[in-house]
Amino acid sequence: MLRTHTCGELRLSEEGKPVTLCGWVHRRRDHGGLIFLDLRDRYGMTQVVIAPEDKEAFAMAGKVRPEWVLRITGAVHKRIDGAARKENPTGEIEVAVSDVDVLNEAKTPPFEIDQTGGVNEELRLQFRYLDMRREKLKNNLVLRHRLLQATRKFFYDRDFMEIETPILIKGTPEGAREYVVPSRVYHGLFYVLPQSPQQLKQLSMVGGLDRYMQIARCFRDEDLRGDRQPEFTQMDLEMSFVTAEDVMQINEEALIAITKELRPDVTIQSIPFPRLSWEEAMALYGSDKPDLRYGLAFRDVSDLAKGCGFGIFAKTVESGGVVKALCVEGGADFSRKEIDELTEAAKIYGAKGLAWIKCAKGTFEGVPVDKLGADLTRSIVEKTKAKDGDIIFFTADSFSVACNSLGAVRADVARRRNLCDPKIFAFAWITDFPMFEIEKETKELQAMHHPFTRPKDTDLALLETDPLQVKAEAYDIILNGYEIGGGSVRIHERNLQKRIFDILKISDEDAERRFGHMLRAFEFGAPPHGGIAWGLDRMAMLYAEEPNIREVIAFPKDQKGKDLLLGAPSTIPEQQIKELGIKIVKV
């Protein structure tokens, strides 16, 4: 090794010892004839001092600049009284240098490495290797590493096997768009990059491997947002001979153990984790991944709104919709501008508007008050348990639109009122998802999760007669307003799988073409099985208290899916295009 110690290792116990350190120059200071350098590596920072008596070393130290790479040799000294820095683990010592060796010079970086904020993200992504030298990103990547290691250890200790599944697979569209890879050998044929190892981990169960776990790379060609990337990392898990309860229990134990190891400073709000059905979560919080660190639960006032004088409410209920109410304690101080902003948040999710009533000193003010009348207004206020100083927000629409749009208002209110305590981790299970939903564009029935999810046995009789009432043996794990994992018990019988394909209008020919490998496997003694997948990038983001997922990935894509460091996507040579047997058409 070129060094005897790292820059975060030395303590007073090493006083007097000869040492050699390697690292980057973080800062350089000239003080009264002495040159001080802060030498930095991944492990920390050590102050080194060069005196003019060591002429060669002093001359060399006079030339160095920030981010030069040095190898220094010297002896460990205790710092003089008053010069210690308790916040730095090496802050009680310094190294008196006898030799300086420049391993590499450096250009002036495009941003300061010790700058804590204010650097343009595009610039940081373009020079990601410099961004990695900064304390914040480095710590995030260390935390991510620890998350992956803790996850592996937990499941290794419980007899799970890590089984690698292929990256080049057959296209079997299941939801999001897939990335396509043309075959050079078989012109006109294609691989795709896997959205997840879903089918392969199920086939591992058919293979009798019983307990599977993998830290898997997954790919989806979908629109990006703060908690998504086109390529991402999952912890995928599958178990044989289990119920949904078994899968949820071991995952809950894992998340508690990992959280206590990685974030001992946070409080897990509830153990065991609370459970909400999908319908309860939507009805109470307007989201299937509600943030439960705060209350702000909805009230359904449809019964009071039926036939009332406020036409929007009355017509909505008459047409089978609902009127949802959200009481915000102390919210009567919301300005009209803030209410307008909350209204825009609701409209994003389909609401036509946002009605409201303010309660102040026994009087009521708001858009629907005059048309509702005093008695009905008072009944609504009583049902929502509003008090003086509160405000009630209303959405009136179909169940889905009313709940989702008011859920957006709830989240915005929580942000404005600082209700989201970062030191509280509110885990919860969301269960009893609908088996099917209506696709917005085609209006056709589709699987809410994926077509291998098992319907509840109690609902099997409804599959052909009333499929939208069928509940699935599916479960999501949520944390502070984010879905961090989702899974289900799977179908393991060919006949039941065919029934699901028939309901989804997947013909026998199409089913054979897309999923023939699965159907054949089910004929050879497939065991009952179920599993889950965690979004490890999203978990790392939450554990690191970062606002977006790019801050916990070493080499992420930007918001437009571009790799600013390497310059991808990019063109490829014409010869390579010919070898692939493809033609590029401009659209």
MOBEL-V656059 format. One record per residue. RES is the residue in one small letter. NEAR is the number of other ideal C-beta (glycine too) atoms within 10 Angstrom. Layout:
res=RES near=NEAR
res=RES near=NEAR
This chain:
res=m near=6
res=l near=9
res=r near=16
res=t near=15
res=h near=20
res=t near=16
res=c near=24
res=g near=16
res=e near=17
res=l near=23
res=r near=12
res=l near=13
res=s near=8
res=e near=17
res=e near=13
res=g near=8
res=k near=13
res=p near=12
res=v near=19
res=t near=16
res=l near=23
res=c near=19
res=g near=26
res=w near=20
res=v near=21
res=h near=19
res=r near=14
res=r near=16
res=r near=11
res=d near=10
res=h near=8
res=g near=4
res=g near=9
res=l near=14
res=i near=21
res=f near=15
res=l near=26
res=d near=21
res=l near=24
res=r near=22
res=d near=20
res=r near=13
res=y near=15
res=g near=18
res=m near=21
res=t near=29
res=q near=21
res=v near=25
res=v near=18
res=i near=25
res=a near=15
res=p near=13
res=e near=9
res=d near=17
res=k near=9
res=e near=10
res=a near=22
res=f near=17
res=a near=12
res=m near=19
res=a near=26
res=g near=13
res=k near=11
res=v near=19
res=r near=11
res=p near=18
res=e near=19
res=w near=17
res=v near=17
res=l near=21
res=r near=16
res=i near=24
res=t near=18
res=g near=22
res=a near=15
res=v near=21
res=h near=14
res=k near=13
res=r near=16
res=i near=8
res=d near=6
res=g near=5
res=a near=11
res=a near=15
res=r near=12
res=k near=7
res=e near=6
res=n near=15
res=p near=16
res=t near=26
res=g near=17
res=e near=16
res=i near=21
res=e near=24
res=v near=28
res=a near=14
res=v near=24
res=s near=16
res=d near=14
res=v near=24
res=d near=14
res=v near=14
res=l near=12
res=n near=9
res=e near=11
res=a near=14
res=k near=7
res=t near=9
res=p near=14
res=p near=12
res=f near=16
res=e near=14
res=i near=19
res=d near=14
res=q near=10
res=t near=9
res=g near=5
res=g near=7
res=v near=17
res=n near=10
res=e near=15
res=e near=12
res=l near=13
res=r near=20
res=l near=19
res=q near=17
res=f near=17
res=r near=18
res=y near=9
res=l near=19
res=d near=22
res=m near=16
res=r near=18
res=r near=18
res=e near=13
res=k near=13
res=l near=21
res=k near=14
res=n near=11
res=n near=22
res=l near=18
res=v near=12
res=l near=18
res=r near=22
res=h near=11
res=r near=15
res=l near=24
res=l near=16
res=q near=14
res=a near=17
res=t near=21
res=r near=16
res=k near=13
res=f near=20
res=f near=21
res=y near=12
res=d near=8
res=r near=12
res=d near=9
res=f near=20
res=m near=13
res=e near=13
res=i near=18
res=e near=10
res=t near=19
res=p near=11
res=i near=15
res=l near=11
res=i near=17
res=k near=16
res=g near=15
res=t near=18
res=p near=10
res=e near=18
res=g near=15
res=a near=13
res=r near=13
res=e near=21
res=y near=15
res=v near=11
res=v near=15
res=p near=15
res=s near=14
res=r near=11
res=v near=8
res=y near=10
res=h near=11
res=g near=8
res=l near=10
res=f near=15
res=y near=18
res=v near=19
res=l near=20
res=p near=24
res=q near=22
res=s near=21
res=p near=26
res=q near=23
res=q near=21
res=l near=20
res=k near=24
res=q near=23
res=l near=18
res=s near=22
res=m near=25
res=v near=19
res=g near=14
res=g near=9
res=l near=15
res=d near=17
res=r near=19
res=y near=26
res=m near=23
res=q near=23
res=i near=16
res=a near=22
res=r near=15
res=c near=21
res=f near=19
res=r near=20
res=d near=14
res=e near=15
res=d near=10
res=l near=16
res=r near=10
res=g near=13
res=d near=18
res=r near=17
res=q near=22
res=p near=18
res=e near=16
res=f near=20
res=t near=21
res=q near=21
res=m near=24
res=d near=24
res=l near=24
res=e near=29
res=m near=24
res=s near=20
res=f near=11
res=v near=21
res=t near=13
res=a near=20
res=e near=11
res=d near=13
res=v near=22
res=m near=21
res=q near=13
res=i near=19
res=n near=23
res=e near=16
res=e near=13
res=a near=19
res=l near=22
res=i near=16
res=a near=14
res=i near=20
res=t near=20
res=k near=12
res=e near=14
res=l near=19
res=r near=17
res=p near=7
res=d near=7
res=v near=16
res=t near=12
res=i near=16
res=q near=16
res=s near=12
res=i near=9
res=p near=12
res=f near=20
res=p near=13
res=r near=14
res=l near=20
res=s near=14
res=w near=19
res=e near=16
res=e near=15
res=a near=25
res=m near=22
res=a near=19
res=l near=21
res=y near=24
res=g near=27
res=s near=20
res=d near=20
res=k near=20
res=p near=25
res=d near=22
res=l near=23
res=r near=18
res=y near=17
res=g near=12
res=l near=22
res=a near=15
res=f near=25
res=r near=20
res=d near=17
res=v near=23
res=s near=19
res=d near=10
res=l near=20
res=a near=26
res=k near=13
res=g near=9
res=c near=20
res=g near=12
res=f near=22
res=g near=10
res=i near=19
res=f near=26
res=a near=17
res=k near=12
res=t near=23
res=v near=20
res=e near=11
res=s near=9
res=g near=9
res=g near=20
res=v near=21
res=v near=26
res=k near=27
res=a near=25
res=l near=25
res=c near=23
res=v near=23
res=e near=14
res=g near=12
res=g near=23
res=a near=20
res=d near=11
res=f near=20
res=s near=8
res=r near=7
res=k near=8
res=e near=14
res=i near=18
res=d near=11
res=e near=14
res=l near=25
res=t near=18
res=e near=12
res=a near=19
res=a near=26
res=k near=14
res=i near=10
res=y near=19
res=g near=15
res=a near=23
res=k near=14
res=g near=15
res=l near=23
res=a near=21
res=w near=24
res=i near=24
res=k near=20
res=c near=22
res=a near=13
res=k near=7
res=g near=6
res=t near=10
res=f near=19
res=e near=12
res=g near=18
res=v near=16
res=p near=24
res=v near=19
res=d near=12
res=k near=15
res=l near=23
res=g near=14
res=a near=11
res=d near=8
res=l near=19
res=t near=22
res=r near=12
res=s near=15
res=i near=26
res=v near=18
res=e near=10
res=k near=16
res=t near=20
res=k near=11
res=a near=23
res=k near=12
res=d near=12
res=g near=15
res=d near=19
res=i near=24
res=i near=27
res=f near=27
res=f near=30
res=t near=30
res=a near=29
res=d near=24
res=s near=14
res=f near=16
res=s near=16
res=v near=20
res=a near=28
res=c near=27
res=n near=21
res=s near=27
res=l near=29
res=g near=28
res=a near=23
res=v near=28
res=r near=28
res=a near=20
res=d near=16
res=v near=21
res=a near=18
res=r near=11
res=r near=14
res=r near=15
res=n near=8
res=l near=15
res=c near=15
res=d near=14
res=p near=11
res=k near=10
res=i near=14
res=f near=20
res=a near=21
res=f near=21
res=a near=21
res=w near=19
res=i near=25
res=t near=19
res=d near=17
res=f near=23
res=p near=17
res=m near=27
res=f near=24
res=e near=15
res=i near=11
res=e near=10
res=k near=7
res=e near=5
res=t near=8
res=k near=7
res=e near=10
res=l near=15
res=q near=16
res=a near=19
res=m near=15
res=h near=22
res=h near=18
res=p near=22
res=f near=19
res=t near=21
res=r near=23
res=p near=24
res=k near=16
res=d near=8
res=t near=9
res=d near=16
res=l near=13
res=a near=10
res=l near=16
res=l near=18
res=e near=11
res=t near=8
res=d near=10
res=p near=18
res=l near=11
res=q near=12
res=v near=21
res=k near=18
res=a near=24
res=e near=24
res=a near=27
res=y near=25
res=d near=21
res=i near=24
res=i near=24
res=l near=24
res=n near=21
res=g near=17
res=y near=15
res=e near=17
res=i near=24
res=g near=22
res=g near=20
res=g near=26
res=s near=23
res=v near=25
res=r near=23
res=i near=24
res=h near=21
res=e near=13
res=r near=15
res=n near=8
res=l near=15
res=q near=21
res=k near=16
res=r near=16
res=i near=22
res=f near=19
res=d near=14
res=i near=18
res=l near=16
res=k near=10
res=i near=17
res=s near=10
res=d near=11
res=e near=9
res=d near=12
res=a near=19
res=e near=14
res=r near=12
res=r near=18
res=f near=21
res=g near=13
res=h near=13
res=m near=22
res=l near=16
res=r near=12
res=a near=19
res=f near=19
res=e near=10
res=f near=8
res=g near=9
res=a near=21
res=p near=13
res=p near=16
res=h near=23
res=g near=28
res=g near=25
res=i near=24
res=a near=21
res=w near=25
res=g near=23
res=l near=21
res=d near=22
res=r near=23
res=m near=26
res=a near=24
res=m near=24
res=l near=20
res=y near=22
res=a near=21
res=e near=14
res=e near=17
res=p near=10
res=n near=16
res=i near=21
res=r near=23
res=e near=20
res=v near=23
res=i near=21
res=a near=12
res=f near=14
res=p near=22
res=k near=20
res=d near=16
res=q near=15
res=k near=7
res=g near=15
res=k near=16
res=d near=17
res=l near=19
res=l near=17
res=l near=11
res=g near=9
res=a near=10
res=p near=10
res=s near=8
res=t near=8
res=i near=11
res=p near=8
res=e near=9
res=q near=8
res=q near=11
res=i near=14
res=k near=10
res=e near=14
res=l near=16
res=g near=14
res=i near=15
res=k near=7
res=i near=8
res=v near=5
res=k near=3
res=v near=2
